[in-house]
Structure formats: C-alpha cells, structure tokens
Amino acid sequence: MVCIRQATVEDLLSMQNTNLWCLPENYQMKYYFYHMLSWPQLLWVAEDSNKKIVGYVLAKMEEDETQPPHGHITSLAVLRTHRKRGIATMLMQCSQREMSDVFSAEYVSLHVRRSNKAAFHLYTETLKYEINDVEKGYYADGEDAYDMRCYFRKKEVDVDDSPSDLEAVTDALKQAEITA
C-alpha cells in the first residue's frame, strides 16, 4: 500500500534519490530546497508501507507576470517497482489541485521527451494535457520536448446584467455570509 502526502524537508534527499534512479535530468539539492521554500503546497510524495519514498512530484508556480498565473511540473518520478498503480496520476492530481485552489492557477505546464511514450500517454490520455509547442533540443542530449498544458476549469457563475439575476446573486452571497 502507498500513501500520498505532502512532502516535507526531510523527504528532499529521498526525492532526489528517486530522481537519480528514474530520470536522466537531475537537480542539485538547492533546487529542491528552492521549490520547498517557495511552494511547499505543490510538492507531494508517495510513501510505501516501509516509509520509503517511491515517487514524487516537484512543481512550482511560474513567476512571469506577463502571463496568466500558472504552475509548472518540474519533475515527476515513480520507481519502476511501483509503476502502473496510478501513483503518478495521484501525485499529479494533488499538485494540480493545490495550484488551482491555493494559487489560482489557470493551467499547468510541463515538458516531456518526445521519446517518452509512457509519460506522454499519462499526460494526454489520463490527465488530459495538450501539446502547446515542440521545443527543439530542449534536453541536454539534444532531444526535443513537448511543451504541454492542462487547463483548469474555472468555477464561473453565468450572470447577465438583469436586475433579477444581480439580486439573486446578492441574496446568495448574503446567505453564504450568514452561514459561514
């Protein structure tokens, strides 16, 4: 059995170790700390019954104010021994939910190797990402990356400007304040 939970500072070394086992793109420890200090809500781990970290998601909010608020998945990894169990999906969903709920992100982006068929299937079929662009030579070995995005649904109220609709919304807001 695997437990999905928010990562703590104590998990960072295990997250880095999982990254080293699973992915060719590796990060220095200070990069993990930067993510943890800046966006702790977005880092999640999968922990097995022996308290071993078997997967993680490392994510952040992009800080470009010329673009709408959005998150970015820096890295996602699950040990081979624990794949095909839905762990990556759960990790992604937890991080994405926090991006939307805590940071009001409109979408999340990520990069994936063109050759990584399993990850591409996860992103497109399971998590409903779409290809935004192809970045030529994105990876250190020269491989291209798909720049992918998943847009979050906004909870919007469709209101026209008629007085009856405005009164109904005002009444609903007042009622919500009373019950809160």
Salt bridges, closest charged atoms under 4 A:
ASP11 OD2 - ARG5 NH1 2.68
GLU25 OE2 - ARG113 NH2 2.53
GLU47 OE2 - ARG5 NH2 2.97
GLU62 OE2 - HIS72 ND1 3.87
GLU98 OE2 - ARG97 NE 3.67
GLU135 OE2 - HIS111 NE2 2.94
ASP141 OD2 - ARG113 NH1 3.02
GLU143 OE1 - ARG113 NH1 2.62
ASP144 OD2 - ARG114 NH1 3.51
ASP144 OD2 - LYS136 NZ 3.63
